Amino acid sequence: MRRQRERVSVGTRKVKYEGLRAAVESCGYIFGERGGRGASAAVFHATRIGGNGRDLAIKILAGRDAEPCWRRECAALTKLARSKKPCPYVPQILDSFALEQTEDTEGSALYALVTPFYGSGTLRGLLNKNNGRLDTATCDELFNHISDAMCAAHSMGIVHCNIKLDNILLDRRESDGQLRAVLCNWDLCKLEQPRECHVMRGTLMYAAPELAMYMIKRHLMMKLPEEQRANTNQERLGKQRPYNAMACDAWALRLCLWIMTISRHPFNSDSSEETYQLIKKSTAAMSEHERRRQSCVPEDHWEIITMLMQARPEHQWQVQLSTSK
């Protein structure tokens, strides 16, 4: 019989497994194995007590920003679910709750939300399994699913702010067994004024140049001695201008297509500084030489990918709407 771990990681916290299991069961769910883990959350397999045995996923958030992240994600998924025609490529929120504090879950509060269990891994996992390559039909289908999810959110004023391969779950449709992509992890989303974003959100390797510039400045500031940070940070914030988060979502979406198409991340490097320099030079990466070298790439894929390089970032969002299938 498999021995259960005494403690389990939830974000950066270590929580006693039995205490966490008991807290979740008091909310009506049978707790299972951990299926994934992020910087501030962990996802566990679960079923509803007295339910029909349907596989569920419980995402538990912990840490300083757990409550606002949980509230944003719940608000976004609830709003999207109330659309006249809910998008099938956005997670369906089934329940949400704060976990009762016990001596076994002591520390900052824990927050949970429940969705269906999407059991075919992540898009990153699929690429790794296939040595980075997907056939054109699968690539097109999954890209359209992600695009539909992003456009559905944007049409309701919601911006995901962290589109990347790890945040795209896969599932097999019951009707035909085909893969379906689901855009998950909406905890960093922006719910209002999406074209006037002041807070840096997302992952550097998927950040548009205008956002990556702010990210790298903050990264370099954090390397300074503590006594220098306050003045440097004040100066940095004074110069920082709002960015269009919708355009940054569109950049990240097409970057996912770029990765699926050429079987590698074009901005992969050993340091944040190098990554930023590659992002700055992204136009060069799409040069005619690169295009010829990747001659196996379908022409329509390149047409969409090269839209990343719009001289004016606000055009990325406008173009995305016209290219979504």
C-alpha positions as CSV (number, residue, x, y, z in Angstrom):
1,M,0.0,0.0,0.0
2,R,1.4,3.4,-1.0
3,R,2.4,5.5,2.0
4,Q,0.9,8.9,2.0
5,R,3.3,11.9,2.5
6,E,3.0,13.7,5.8
7,R,3.3,17.1,4.1
8,V,2.4,18.4,0.7
9,S,3.4,21.6,-1.1
10,V,0.8,24.2,-1.9
11,G,2.6,26.9,-3.7
12,T,5.5,27.8,-1.4
13,R,3.8,26.4,1.7
14,K,4.2,22.9,3.2
15,V,0.9,21.8,4.6
16,K,0.1,18.6,6.6
17,Y,-1.6,16.3,4.1
18,E,-4.1,14.8,6.6
19,G,-5.2,18.3,7.8
20,L,-5.7,19.4,4.2
21,R,-7.6,16.3,3.3
22,A,-9.9,16.7,6.3
23,A,-10.5,20.4,5.5
24,V,-11.4,19.6,2.0
25,E,-13.7,16.7,3.0
26,S,-15.5,19.0,5.4
27,C,-16.4,21.0,2.3
28,G,-17.9,17.9,0.6
29,Y,-15.1,16.4,-1.5
30,I,-13.0,13.3,-1.3
31,F,-9.4,14.4,-1.7
32,G,-6.9,12.6,-4.0
33,E,-3.4,12.9,-5.4
34,R,-1.8,16.2,-6.3
35,G,-1.9,16.6,-10.1
36,G,0.1,19.8,-10.6
37,R,1.8,22.6,-8.8
38,G,2.5,26.3,-9.5
39,A,4.1,29.2,-7.8
40,S,1.1,29.9,-5.5
41,A,-1.2,26.9,-5.9
42,A,-1.5,23.2,-6.3
43,V,-4.2,21.1,-8.0
44,F,-5.6,17.9,-6.6
45,H,-7.7,15.1,-8.1
46,A,-11.1,14.8,-6.2
47,T,-14.6,13.6,-6.4
48,R,-17.8,14.9,-4.7
49,I,-19.0,13.1,-1.6
50,G,-22.3,11.5,-2.5
51,G,-21.9,12.6,-6.1
52,N,-22.0,10.6,-9.3
53,G,-18.2,9.8,-9.2
54,R,-17.3,12.5,-11.8
55,D,-13.6,13.3,-11.8
56,L,-13.0,16.8,-10.5
57,A,-10.0,19.1,-9.9
58,I,-9.6,21.2,-6.8
59,K,-7.1,24.1,-7.1
60,I,-5.9,25.3,-3.8
61,L,-4.1,28.6,-3.5
62,A,-1.9,29.7,-0.6
63,G,0.4,32.6,0.1
64,R,0.3,36.4,0.5
65,D,-1.7,37.0,-2.7
66,A,-3.9,33.9,-2.5
67,E,-7.2,35.6,-1.7
68,P,-7.1,38.3,-4.4
69,C,-5.9,35.7,-7.0
70,W,-8.7,33.3,-5.9
71,R,-11.3,36.1,-6.1
72,R,-10.1,37.2,-9.6
73,E,-10.2,33.6,-11.0
74,C,-13.6,32.9,-9.5
75,A,-15.0,36.2,-10.8
76,A,-13.6,35.6,-14.3
77,L,-14.8,32.0,-14.6
78,T,-18.2,32.9,-13.2
79,K,-18.6,35.9,-15.6
80,L,-17.6,33.8,-18.6
81,A,-20.0,31.0,-17.6
82,R,-22.9,33.5,-17.6
83,S,-22.2,34.3,-21.2
84,K,-25.1,33.6,-23.7
85,K,-22.9,31.0,-25.2
86,P,-20.2,29.9,-22.8
87,C,-16.9,29.0,-24.4
88,P,-16.1,25.2,-24.1
89,Y,-12.4,26.0,-23.9
90,V,-12.6,27.9,-20.6
91,P,-12.8,25.8,-17.4
92,Q,-16.3,25.4,-15.9
93,I,-16.3,26.6,-12.3
94,L,-18.3,24.2,-10.1
95,D,-17.6,25.4,-6.6
96,S,-15.3,27.7,-4.6
97,F,-14.6,28.1,-0.9
98,A,-12.1,29.2,1.8
99,L,-10.7,26.3,3.8
100,E,-11.3,26.2,7.5
101,Q,-8.2,26.9,9.5
102,T,-6.9,24.1,11.7
103,E,-3.7,23.4,13.5
104,D,-2.7,21.2,10.5
105,T,-3.3,24.0,8.0
106,E,-2.0,26.8,10.1
107,G,-0.5,29.9,8.5
108,S,-2.0,32.1,5.8
109,A,-5.5,31.1,4.6
110,L,-6.1,28.5,1.9
111,Y,-8.6,29.1,-0.9
112,A,-10.1,26.5,-3.3
113,L,-12.0,26.4,-6.5
114,V,-13.4,23.3,-8.2
115,T,-13.5,22.5,-11.9
116,P,-13.9,19.4,-14.0
117,F,-10.8,17.3,-14.2
118,Y,-9.0,17.6,-17.5
119,G,-7.1,14.4,-17.7
120,S,-4.8,14.6,-20.8
121,G,-2.0,16.8,-19.3
122,T,-0.8,20.1,-20.6
123,L,0.1,21.4,-24.0
124,R,3.7,21.5,-22.9
125,G,3.5,17.8,-21.9
126,L,2.1,16.9,-25.3
127,L,4.9,18.6,-27.1
128,N,7.5,17.0,-24.9
129,K,5.9,13.6,-25.5
130,N,6.0,14.1,-29.3
131,N,9.6,15.5,-29.3
132,G,8.2,19.0,-29.8
133,R,6.3,18.2,-33.0
134,L,2.5,18.2,-33.7
135,D,0.9,17.4,-37.0
136,T,-0.6,20.4,-38.7
137,A,-4.3,19.4,-38.1
138,T,-3.7,19.0,-34.3
139,C,-1.8,22.2,-34.2
140,D,-4.5,24.1,-36.0
141,E,-7.3,22.6,-33.8
142,L,-5.6,23.4,-30.5
143,F,-4.6,26.9,-31.5
144,N,-8.2,27.6,-32.5
145,H,-9.4,26.4,-29.1
146,I,-7.0,28.7,-27.3
147,S,-7.8,31.6,-29.6
148,D,-11.6,31.1,-29.0
149,A,-11.0,31.1,-25.2
150,M,-9.0,34.3,-25.3
151,C,-11.4,36.1,-27.6
152,A,-14.4,35.0,-25.5
153,A,-12.7,36.6,-22.5
154,H,-11.6,39.7,-24.3
155,S,-15.2,40.3,-25.6
156,M,-16.3,40.4,-22.0
157,G,-13.5,42.7,-20.9
158,I,-11.4,40.0,-19.2
159,V,-7.7,39.5,-20.0
160,H,-5.9,36.3,-19.0
161,C,-2.4,37.8,-18.6
162,N,-0.6,34.5,-18.4
163,I,-1.2,32.5,-21.6
164,K,1.5,29.9,-21.9
165,L,1.9,26.2,-22.7
166,D,1.8,25.1,-19.0
167,N,-1.6,26.9,-18.6
168,I,-3.2,25.0,-21.4
169,L,-4.8,21.8,-20.3
170,L,-5.9,19.0,-22.6
171,D,-8.9,16.7,-22.5
172,R,-10.5,14.1,-24.7
173,R,-14.0,15.0,-26.0
174,E,-16.6,12.4,-25.2
175,S,-18.3,12.8,-28.5
176,D,-15.4,11.9,-30.8
177,G,-12.3,11.3,-28.6
178,Q,-10.5,14.3,-30.1
179,L,-8.2,16.5,-28.0
180,R,-9.7,19.7,-26.6
181,A,-7.6,22.5,-25.2
182,V,-8.7,24.4,-22.1
183,L,-7.1,27.7,-21.1
184,C,-6.8,27.5,-17.3
185,N,-5.2,29.4,-14.4
186,W,-7.0,32.8,-14.5
187,D,-5.7,33.9,-11.2
188,L,-3.6,36.7,-12.7
189,C,-6.4,38.0,-15.0
190,K,-7.4,41.6,-15.3
191,L,-11.1,42.2,-15.0
192,E,-11.4,45.9,-15.9
193,Q,-9.6,48.5,-18.0
194,P,-7.7,45.9,-19.9
195,R,-6.0,48.5,-22.2
196,E,-4.6,50.4,-19.2
197,C,-2.7,47.9,-17.2
198,H,-0.2,49.2,-14.6
199,V,0.7,46.0,-12.7
200,M,3.1,43.5,-14.4
201,R,1.4,40.2,-14.8
202,G,2.6,37.0,-16.5
203,T,5.7,35.1,-17.4
204,L,8.8,36.8,-18.9
205,M,9.3,34.1,-21.6
206,Y,5.8,34.8,-23.0
207,A,5.8,38.5,-22.5
208,A,5.4,41.0,-25.3
209,P,8.3,43.4,-25.7
210,E,6.6,46.4,-24.0
211,L,5.8,44.2,-21.0
212,A,9.1,42.4,-20.9
213,M,10.9,45.7,-20.7
214,Y,9.1,46.5,-17.4
215,M,9.7,43.0,-16.1
216,I,13.4,43.1,-16.7
217,K,13.7,46.5,-15.1
218,R,12.1,45.1,-12.0
219,H,14.2,42.0,-12.1
220,L,17.4,44.1,-12.3
221,M,16.2,46.4,-9.5
222,M,15.7,43.4,-7.2
223,K,19.4,42.5,-7.6
224,L,20.4,45.8,-6.1
225,P,21.5,46.1,-2.5
226,E,18.4,46.6,-0.3
227,E,19.3,50.2,0.6
228,Q,19.2,51.2,-3.1
229,R,16.0,49.5,-4.0
230,A,13.5,52.1,-2.7
231,N,14.8,55.0,-4.6
232,T,15.4,53.0,-7.7
233,N,11.9,51.5,-7.5
234,Q,10.3,55.0,-7.1
235,E,12.2,56.2,-10.2
236,R,11.2,53.1,-12.1
237,L,7.5,53.4,-11.3
238,G,7.6,57.1,-12.2
239,K,8.7,56.3,-15.7
240,Q,6.4,53.3,-16.2
241,R,3.5,53.8,-18.5
242,P,0.3,51.6,-18.7
243,Y,0.4,48.8,-21.3
244,N,-2.3,47.1,-23.3
245,A,-2.9,43.7,-21.7
246,M,-5.2,42.6,-24.5
247,A,-2.3,43.1,-27.0
248,C,0.0,41.1,-24.6
249,D,-2.5,38.2,-24.5
250,A,-2.5,38.2,-28.3
251,W,1.3,38.1,-28.4
252,A,1.5,35.2,-26.0
253,L,-1.2,33.3,-28.0
254,R,0.8,33.6,-31.2
255,L,4.0,32.7,-29.4
256,C,2.3,29.4,-28.4
257,L,1.6,28.8,-32.1
258,W,5.2,29.7,-32.9
259,I,6.5,27.1,-30.4
260,M,4.1,24.4,-31.7
261,T,5.2,25.2,-35.2
262,I,9.0,25.2,-34.9
263,S,9.2,22.7,-32.1
264,R,11.2,25.0,-29.7
265,H,10.8,28.2,-27.7
266,P,12.5,31.0,-29.7
267,F,13.3,33.0,-26.6
268,N,14.7,30.1,-24.5
269,S,17.9,31.1,-22.7
270,D,19.9,30.6,-19.4
271,S,19.0,34.0,-17.9
272,S,16.2,36.5,-17.7
273,E,18.5,39.2,-19.3
274,E,19.3,37.0,-22.3
275,T,15.6,36.1,-22.7
276,Y,14.7,39.8,-22.8
277,Q,17.4,40.5,-25.4
278,L,15.9,37.7,-27.6
279,I,12.4,39.1,-27.2
280,K,13.7,42.6,-28.2
281,K,15.2,41.0,-31.3
282,S,12.1,38.9,-32.2
283,T,11.8,40.6,-35.5
284,A,15.2,39.3,-36.6
285,A,14.1,35.8,-35.6
286,M,11.3,36.0,-38.1
287,S,13.6,37.1,-40.9
288,E,13.4,35.7,-44.4
289,H,16.4,33.5,-43.6
290,E,14.5,31.9,-40.7
291,R,11.4,31.6,-42.8
292,R,13.3,29.6,-45.4
293,R,15.1,27.5,-42.8
294,Q,11.7,26.5,-41.4
295,S,10.3,25.6,-44.9
296,C,8.2,22.8,-43.4
297,V,6.0,25.4,-41.6
298,P,2.5,26.0,-43.2
299,E,2.2,29.4,-44.8
300,D,-1.0,30.3,-42.8
301,H,0.9,29.6,-39.5
302,W,3.6,32.1,-40.5
303,E,1.0,34.6,-41.4
304,I,-0.5,34.5,-37.9
305,I,2.9,34.4,-36.2
306,T,4.4,37.3,-38.0
307,M,1.5,39.4,-36.7
308,L,3.4,39.3,-33.4
309,M,5.7,41.9,-34.9
310,Q,3.1,44.7,-35.3
311,A,4.9,48.0,-35.0
312,R,2.0,49.3,-32.8
313,P,1.1,46.7,-30.1
314,E,-2.5,47.8,-29.9
315,H,-3.0,46.4,-33.5
316,Q,-2.2,42.8,-32.2
317,W,-5.7,42.6,-30.6
318,Q,-7.5,43.9,-33.6
319,V,-5.7,41.5,-35.9
320,Q,-6.4,38.6,-33.6
321,L,-10.1,39.0,-33.9
322,S,-10.0,38.8,-37.7
323,T,-7.7,35.7,-37.7
324,S,-9.6,33.7,-35.1
325,K,-11.5,30.8,-36.7
